Amino acid sequence: MSDPQSVYIRSYGCQMNVYDSSRMTDVMVDAGYEVARTPHEANLIVLNTCHIREKATEKVYSEVGRFKTLKTGDRDVIIAVAGCVAQAEGEEIIRRQPLISLVVGPQSYHRLPEHVARARMGERIVDVDFPADEKFASLPLPDRRPGRFSAYLTIQEGCDKFCTFCVVPYTRGHEYSRAPSQIRAEAERLVASGVCELTLLGQNVNAYHFQDTDGQVWTLARLLHWLAEIPGLARLRFTTSHPRDMSEDLTRAFADCAKLMPYLHLPIQSGSDRILKRMNRRHTAAEYLETIDRVRQSRPDTLISGDFIVGFPGETDTDFRATLDVVREVGY
């Protein structure tokens, strides 16, 4: 009898990559694979990569080099690169590193089992298409894993903002929102397995927007209220948001939705309007502070966190002091 097939997935970067790694695990378990605790126990190794950090691509090649000894002898080990580096580099990864058999982008991992089967036949495959709707429709419901009390749930992918410092529109594509019914089914499955806290994910999560066949529009606020009705679900969170999409109904949800935790991660990047314009953020520091005020008026105990870029090209001491002024005023 042949040894059972097993998969090891290493995840880098953001919460969405953690979620994607979990769903790739579900896909491979559904295809008959066991989950390996270490790469040395696996005959399928997947590196789920992030392209945001400096030298992310070189890190992939360095990591793969460490697995070279695993492909010696009669072990049929497949090494795959997934995620944003895969999306950005594509064929170049296959060309540069002969140990890698499969490159799959973040919108194509639902096809992982069929690609792995072809790779075991000797093919080298690159799949970096952008069919987000097809991906979510094809994924199995998440595997029931007792002992998990919190979980991530992706509801939105991609971004249409095109900030000058950001690669997301090129690695994750345009904004795409999942159907509410699909999200609810996944949430109910997670809660049934013991999860009591859900964090809704999106590259620009508060841009969530879905229109039903009957013309009804779903916003993130409406989705939060609907998910809050699930028995056994105690807490809801969402991340990451853009200041331009903090709508009135979402602000009110902090007061009206008891299961929504009083926490908001809202990046500003800079407190200088001049630098914000260079970043193509399309909001001002005053507009950002106004949004924070609205959230705190809705629920005064809301905790705020943010992201900041220091030393952006062209930034002066005056621009930097403007960022410090925002930090002091918000009280992150």
Salt bridges, closest charged atoms under 4 A:
ASP20 OD2 - ARG172 NH1 2.94
ASP26 OD2 - ARG23 NE 2.97
ASP26 OD1 - ARG145 NH2 2.39
GLU41 OE2 - ARG37 NH2 3.23
GLU58 OE2 - ARG96 NH1 3.23
GLU63 OE2 - ARG10 NH1 1.88
GLU63 OE1 - ARG66 NH1 2.57
ASP76 OD2 - ARG120 NH1 3.17
GLU89 OE2 - HIS51 NE2 3.56
GLU92 OE2 - ARG95 NH2 2.62
GLU123 OE1 - ARG118 NH2 2.85
ASP127 OD2 - ARG111 NE 2.75
ASP127 OD2 - HIS115 NE2 2.80
ASP129 OD2 - ARG111 NH2 3.80
GLU134 OE2 - HIS110 NE2 3.12
GLU134 OE2 - ARG111 NH1 2.79
ASP143 OD2 - ARG145 NE 3.76
GLU157 OE2 - LYS135 NZ 2.84
GLU157 OE2 - ARG172 NH1 3.54
ASP160 OD1 - HIS174 ND1 3.11
GLU175 OE2 - LYS161 NZ 3.30
GLU186 OE1 - ARG23 NH1 3.23
GLU186 OE1 - ARG178 NH2 3.01
GLU188 OE2 - ARG184 NE 2.79
GLU197 OE1 - ARG235 NE 2.59
GLU197 OE2 - ARG237 NE 3.21
ASP245 OD2 - LYS161 NZ 2.89
GLU248 OE2 - ARG294 NH1 3.95
ASP301 OD1 - ARG299 NE 3.05
ASP307 OD1 - HIS265 NE2 3.16
ASP319 OD2 - ARG274 NH2 2.54
ASP325 OD1 - ARG328 NH2 2.86
